[in-house]
Amino acid sequence: MPVLSVRARTTRRFQLRPFRRRDLDVLSEAVVRSLPELHEWLPWAHLGYGRRDALIYLRDSAKAWEEGRAFDLAVFTHGDPRRQLGSVSVWFRGRQAAAGEIGYWVRSDETGKGIATEVTARVLQIGFEELEMHRVALRIAVGNRSSERVAEKIGFVREGLLREELLVRGEWLDHSLWSMLESEYRAARLRFVENGWLEGSS
């Protein structure tokens, strides 16, 4: 079973690293500033989100990493380690089938800059090359067009609709299901490098 080392990964513009306990304030600040948008799509992003919620997340994230269940990465620019830009995660949905899933969010005052696309491409590399996944899925709430554009740009295949997949603020939201296979990632990898999302070496 592949083991993911606890170290930072990089892209051309960003550093992706495991969360630390001292990230409490930068995580809380990034979420709170983005709540009007995150609140619409994510069940954990309630309008009363604060430091206690962030602390629980940091504890859960560290435990999940230690147990090899899920791998959450905080996103920063190389030059500013105190301003979190968002988060991206990869986890197994079925180890026997080598099936995984990813999720991400970007703080509201940094959207539209290609951050989600770049870090998602890097996390796909982690999933396929480090965790040896065969398939990686992405679920997107219907109506979240910005996330759909990320999936389209990277090259995910839209498979269909998951009806009433997630309960958010008392409403069941439909989600579109997207996926990428390892063979599709390998075929697209050179394009990822050419776009500056990945470095050239494996």
Number of C-alpha atoms within 10 A of each C-alpha: 9 9 12 15 12 12 9 13 16 18 17 14 14 21 19 23 19 21 23 13 12 10 19 19 17 17 25 19 18 19 29 21 13 19 18 14 14 20 18 15 19 16 13 13 21 18 12 9 16 17 17 11 16 20 18 11 17 21 13 13 21 18 14 15 19 15 11 16 14 22 26 23 24 21 28 20 18 13 10 11 14 12 16 21 25 24 25 21 21 24 23 22 17 12 15 9 11 17 19 25 22 22 18 20 19 22 20 18 11 13 14 11 10 12 21 25 20 21 28 22 23 20 24 26 21 16 27 22 15 14 20 18 25 18 23 24 23 22 21 22 21 17 14 14 11 12 20 19 12 18 23 13 10 19 16 20 16 17 11 10 16 16 12 12 15 17 13 16 15 8 9 12 19 18 20 20 18 21 19 22 17 18 12 14 23 14 11 13 20 15 14 21 15 11 11 15 25 22 16 11 5 7
